[in-house]
Amino acid sequence: MKRDERIHLFAGEIWEWFARCKRKLPWRDLPAGRQGLAVEDDTERAYRVLVSEMMLQQTQVPRVIVIYRRFLEQFPQLKDLACASNREVILAWRGMGYNNRALRLRDAARTILAEFDGTFPRDMDHLQSLKGVGHYTAAAIRNFAFNIPTPCIDTNIRRILHRTFVGPENHDGTWKKGDEYLLQLAAEVLEHALQMDKRLAISGKRLATANWHAALMDFGSLVQTKRNPKWEQCPLTAKGIMKATEQNMPDASGKGRKTEPGRMVGSRFIPNRIFRGKIVEALRDSKKGMTLEEIGKEICIDWCGEEKQCSWLQDCVLALQRDQLVMQKADMFLLTE
């Protein structure tokens, strides 16, 4: 099958699948005017997109839905978040994990107020100058908030494009083609998908690029998942469009992948990031702060206070201090103010 033919069939199948299976999510289809949600202008719509994208970076959709609504109740507008203290933001982020994302989000809001006069930037370079905003997040803001067609690669889009146009990933989870190749492919596919949308009036001009990228993300989340893809539900497989198949996919055991730092608790390995999240959670509930010993007893069921454990815990706390999530006063540790 030639590349152009594959692109044409791919776009058609994804559009058709999305029409049947689109997820309803609170950060999608935000109104452009003053009706519905309190989205008064492009900046406030882009603010909601930024919040959702930062939350979705390392957290699954069902949890984000709940916390996203709660977060916006506390910080309904960009200026509300920009004025928030570290502690207020970390408390509002409860349940999300990777708490440094919350501070990057707040710092991005402050930058927009200080350097862009409170108007959300649209230029890719300006967007990527915001703390915590990389190429994908900047492109997502352009696509979802401003309907500016911008090719981008996230984990779902990378997986779908690679499996369809290149083939399965390697046994160690790496890709045969890098993001430079896939981003160019994404641009070609996007152009074709938008032309098809215009001819068929699938989603309307205002939502075309937003819907296309939403379609790819939904397809990657619901059908072509990282592990155990739903091959029987995949229209690309049924039509012979996808180069990856159930038969040529690598073993999903994860052998050969790097193990992140952590420690054994009994017979179970727990990564340090889990312990760092537990430390922040413990300090959220502490008014006066906690000593290192108190933190250890709170987060470790096997805590005995030996030198090796104390050194390990100190390293975890120092990592949180470097991320400005935790501060120290005398021998007490607290959430930053």
C-alpha positions in Angstrom: 0.0 0.0 0.0 1.4 3.4 -1.0 1.9 6.1 1.6 -0.7 8.5 0.3 -3.3 5.7 0.1 -2.5 4.6 3.7 -2.8 8.3 4.9 -6.2 8.6 3.2 -7.6 5.4 4.6 -6.1 6.1 8.0 -7.7 9.6 8.3 -11.1 8.2 7.1 -11.1 5.4 9.6 -10.1 7.6 12.5 -12.8 10.2 11.7 -15.4 7.5 11.4 -14.4 5.8 14.6 -14.3 9.2 16.5 -17.9 9.9 15.3 -19.0 6.8 17.1 -16.7 6.7 20.1 -15.8 10.3 21.1 -15.3 10.7 24.8 -17.0 13.6 26.6 -14.4 15.3 28.8 -14.9 18.6 30.7 -11.9 20.3 29.0 -13.2 19.7 25.5 -15.5 21.8 23.2 -15.1 24.8 25.4 -17.3 27.7 24.1 -15.7 30.6 22.3 -18.0 33.2 23.8 -19.7 34.0 27.1 -22.3 31.2 27.1 -22.0 27.9 28.9 -18.9 27.7 31.1 -17.4 30.9 32.3 -14.9 31.1 29.4 -14.9 34.7 28.6 -12.2 34.9 26.0 -9.4 33.0 24.3 -7.1 33.3 27.3 -9.5 31.7 29.7 -10.2 28.9 27.3 -6.5 28.4 26.8 -6.0 28.4 30.6 -8.4 25.5 30.9 -6.6 23.6 28.2 -3.3 24.2 29.9 -4.6 22.9 33.2 -5.9 19.8 31.6 -2.8 19.1 29.6 -0.5 19.5 32.6 -2.7 17.2 34.7 -2.9 14.6 31.9 0.9 14.4 31.5 1.3 11.6 34.0 -2.2 10.9 35.3 -5.0 8.8 33.9 -8.2 10.5 32.6 -10.7 9.3 35.3 -8.7 10.9 38.1 -8.0 14.1 36.2 -11.7 14.6 35.5 -12.4 14.8 39.3 -9.4 17.0 40.2 -9.7 19.2 37.2 -13.2 20.4 38.2 -12.1 20.8 41.8 -9.0 22.7 40.8 -10.9 25.2 38.6 -13.4 25.8 41.4 -10.5 27.0 43.5 -8.7 28.8 40.7 -11.4 29.6 38.1 -9.3 32.1 36.1 -5.6 32.5 35.2 -5.1 35.4 37.5 -6.5 33.3 40.5 -3.8 30.7 40.0 -1.1 33.2 39.4 -1.8 34.7 42.8 -1.7 31.4 44.7 1.0 30.4 47.1 3.0 27.2 46.8 1.0 25.6 49.6 -2.4 26.5 48.2 -1.5 25.0 44.8 0.0 21.8 46.3 -3.1 21.4 48.5 -5.4 21.8 45.5 -3.3 19.3 43.6 -4.1 16.6 46.2 -4.6 13.2 44.5 -2.6 13.9 41.4 1.0 13.0 42.2 4.1 14.5 40.5 3.4 17.6 42.6 6.1 19.7 40.8 3.7 19.9 37.9 1.4 22.1 40.1 4.1 24.6 40.7 5.1 24.7 37.0 1.5 25.4 36.1 1.2 28.2 38.6 4.5 29.7 37.4 3.3 29.6 33.8 0.2 31.6 34.9 2.5 34.2 36.5 4.6 34.5 33.4 1.5 35.1 31.2 0.4 37.9 33.5 3.9 39.4 33.8 5.4 39.0 30.3 2.3 38.8 28.1 0.0 41.3 29.8 -2.4 38.6 30.8 -3.0 37.5 27.2 -2.3 33.8 26.5 0.4 33.6 23.8 -0.3 31.7 20.6 3.2 31.6 19.1 5.0 28.2 19.6 8.2 29.9 20.8 6.3 32.0 23.3 4.3 29.1 24.5 7.4 27.0 25.0 8.9 29.7 27.1 6.3 29.0 29.8 7.5 26.8 32.6 6.6 23.2 32.1 5.3 23.7 28.5 7.2 21.7 25.9 6.5 21.2 22.2 3.5 18.9 22.6 1.7 21.0 25.3 2.3 24.2 23.2 0.9 22.5 20.1 -2.1 21.2 22.1 -2.9 24.7 23.3 -2.9 25.9 19.7 -5.0 23.0 18.5 -7.6 22.9 21.3 -7.8 26.5 22.5 -7.2 28.5 19.3 -7.9 26.0 16.5 -4.6 26.6 14.9 -3.6 23.4 13.1 -0.3 22.3 14.7 1.2 18.8 14.3 2.3 17.3 17.5 3.5 14.0 19.1 2.4 12.7 22.5 2.5 9.1 23.7 -0.8 8.2 22.1 -0.1 9.9 18.7 3.4 8.5 18.6 2.2 4.9 19.2 -0.7 5.1 16.6 1.4 6.7 13.8 4.4 4.4 14.4 2.2 1.2 14.5 0.3 2.3 11.4 3.0 3.6 9.2 6.2 2.0 10.5 5.4 -1.1 12.5 5.5 -2.3 16.1 7.8 -0.8 18.6 11.1 -2.6 19.6 11.2 -5.3 22.3 12.7 -2.8 24.8 9.8 -0.3 24.2 11.9 2.1 22.0 10.8 3.1 18.5 12.3 2.3 15.1 11.6 5.8 13.9 12.2 9.0 16.0 10.0 11.9 16.7 11.5 14.1 13.9 10.2 11.5 11.3 6.9 11.0 13.1 6.3 14.8 13.5 6.7 15.2 9.7 4.3 12.3 9.2 1.9 13.9 11.7 1.9 17.1 9.6 1.1 15.2 6.4 -1.7 13.3 8.1 -3.1 16.4 9.8 -3.2 18.3 6.4 -5.1 15.4 4.8 -7.4 14.9 7.8 -8.4 18.6 7.7 -9.0 18.5 4.0 -11.2 15.5 4.5 -13.1 17.2 7.3 -13.7 20.3 5.1 -15.1 18.1 2.3 -17.3 16.0 4.5 -18.2 18.7 7.1 -17.3 16.3 9.9 -16.7 18.7 12.7 -17.0 22.2 11.4 -14.2 24.7 10.8 -13.9 25.9 14.4 -13.3 22.5 15.9 -11.5 20.7 13.1 -8.0 20.5 14.4 -9.2 20.1 18.0 -11.4 17.1 17.0 -8.7 15.5 15.0 -6.2 15.5 17.8 -8.9 14.4 20.3 -9.7 11.5 17.9 -6.1 10.3 17.9 -5.8 10.6 21.7 -9.1 8.7 22.3 -8.1 6.0 19.8 -4.7 5.6 21.5 -6.4 5.5 25.0 -9.2 3.2 24.1 -8.1 0.9 21.3 -4.4 1.0 20.4 -3.2 1.0 24.0 0.4 0.6 25.1 -0.2 -2.9 26.4 -2.9 -5.3 25.3 -4.3 -3.4 22.3 -7.9 -4.2 21.5 -7.1 -5.7 18.1 -10.6 -7.0 17.6 -12.0 -3.4 17.9 -9.3 -1.8 15.8 -10.7 -0.6 12.4 -7.2 0.0 11.1 -6.4 -3.7 11.7 -9.7 -4.8 10.1 -9.0 -2.8 6.9 -5.3 -3.9 6.7 -4.1 -0.3 7.2 -1.9 -0.9 10.3 1.6 -2.4 9.9 1.7 -3.6 13.5 -0.4 -6.7 14.1 -1.1 -8.9 17.1 1.3 -11.4 15.6 4.3 -9.1 15.1 4.1 -7.1 18.3 6.9 -7.7 20.8 6.5 -9.4 24.1 4.9 -7.0 26.6 6.8 -8.4 29.6 8.9 -5.2 29.8 12.2 -7.1 30.0 15.2 -4.9 29.3 13.6 -1.7 30.5 15.4 0.4 33.0 14.2 0.3 36.6 13.8 3.6 38.3 15.4 4.3 41.7 13.6 2.9 44.7 13.8 0.3 47.5 12.5 -3.1 48.5 9.7 -3.2 51.1 9.4 -6.8 52.0 9.1 -8.6 48.6 7.8 -5.5 46.8 9.9 -2.9 44.9 8.6 0.6 45.4 10.0 3.5 43.3 11.2 6.6 45.1 8.6 8.8 43.3 5.9 6.9 45.2 7.6 7.7 48.5 8.1 11.4 47.5 4.3 11.5 46.8 3.7 10.0 50.2 5.9 12.6 51.9 3.9 15.5 50.3 0.7 13.8 51.2 1.8 13.5 54.9 2.9 17.1 55.0 -0.4 18.2 53.4 -2.2 17.0 56.5 0.4 18.5 59.0 -0.2 22.0 60.3 3.2 22.3 62.1 5.4 20.2 59.9 7.1 16.9 60.6 10.6 15.7 61.6 12.5 13.3 59.4 11.8 10.5 61.9 8.1 11.3 61.9 8.0 11.3 58.1 9.8 7.9 58.0 7.3 6.4 60.5 4.4 7.8 58.4 5.4 6.6 55.0 7.4 3.4 55.6 5.8 0.4 57.2 9.3 -1.0 57.8 10.8 2.1 59.3 13.4 1.4 61.9 15.5 4.6 61.8 18.8 3.0 60.9 21.4 5.1 59.2 20.9 3.7 55.7 17.1 4.4 55.9 17.7 7.9 57.2 20.1 8.7 54.4 17.7 7.4 51.8 14.8 9.4 53.2 16.9 12.5 53.4 17.7 12.2 49.7 13.9 11.9 48.9 13.2 15.0 51.0 16.1 16.9 49.3 14.7 16.1 45.9 11.4 17.6 47.0 13.2 20.7 48.3 15.0 21.1 45.0 11.5 21.1 43.3 10.4 23.7 45.8 7.6 21.5 47.2 9.1 21.1 50.7 11.0 23.5 52.9 12.8 23.0 56.2 12.5 25.1 59.4 15.0 24.0 62.1 14.4 20.2 62.3 10.9 20.4 60.8 9.8 19.8 57.2 6.7 21.6 55.8 5.1 22.3 52.4 6.6 25.4 50.9 4.7 28.6 51.5 
